[in-house]
Amino acid sequence: MDLSQIQSLIKFVSKSGVNEVELETKDFKINIKTKSSDGGGVSTTMQMPGYPMMPAMAPQPAAPAPAPAAQPAAPAPAKEAAPAASEESKYIEIKSPMIGTFYRSSSPETPPFVNVGDDIKAGGVICIIEAMKLFNEIEAEISGKIVKVLVDDATPVEYDQPLFLVDPS
């Protein structure tokens, strides 16, 4: 069962008025409960072999990122900052395709998929995002060189949040 199927099941349960649904296969067990009789909230837990049962978040719409506050600057520093901004604008952001937890490697014992300075190719795995106890390998959409990792390991990320800066040249 992939993430889109799980999200569809959660939406169906929340709209159907059913109080609880439990689905179990040899690979996983998922339990979805509505928190109120009107379907106002949904609680989801999922378990995979070898992992403890943990609550999973129901998909939520991504909140728009707040606009950065404008800061007054002296004329001389502004002139120095302009080349840095234009230099950074040549980089392409690789953004998160989903809400979840960002991991740079497949386990704590293994090295990160990519580091700053690494060359990447389109289709190569660059990180993992865990969503609802499913570990989704995220592939690069472009080829280039990793300039900056914008997210710390094992931290939550939002949909469309920038993860990496890549120099495509």
Stockholm file with secondary structure:
# STOCKHOLM 1.0

chainA/1-169         MDLSQIQSLIKFVSKSGVNEVELETKDFKINIKTKSSDGGGVSTTMQMPGYPMMPAMAPQPAAPAPAPAAQPAAPAPAKEAAPAASEESKYIEIKSPMIGTFYRSSSPETPPFVNVGDDIKAGGVICIIEAMKLFNEIEAEISGKIVKVLVDDATPVEYDQPLFLVDPS
#=GR chainA/1-169 SS CCHHHHHHHHHHHHHHCCSEEEEECSSCEEEEEESSTTSCCEEEEEECTTSCCEEECCCCCCCCCCCCCCCCCCHHHHHHHHHHHHHHHTSEEEECSSSEEEESSSSTTSCCSCCTTCEECTTCEEEEEEETTEEEEEECSSCEEEEEECSCTTEEECTTCEEEEEECC
#=GC SS_cons         CCHHHHHHHHHHHHHHCCSEEEEECSSCEEEEEESSTTSCCEEEEEECTTSCCEEECCCCCCCCCCCCCCCCCCHHHHHHHHHHHHHHHTSEEEECSSSEEEESSSSTTSCCSCCTTCEECTTCEEEEEEETTEEEEEECSSCEEEEEECSCTTEEECTTCEEEEEECC
//
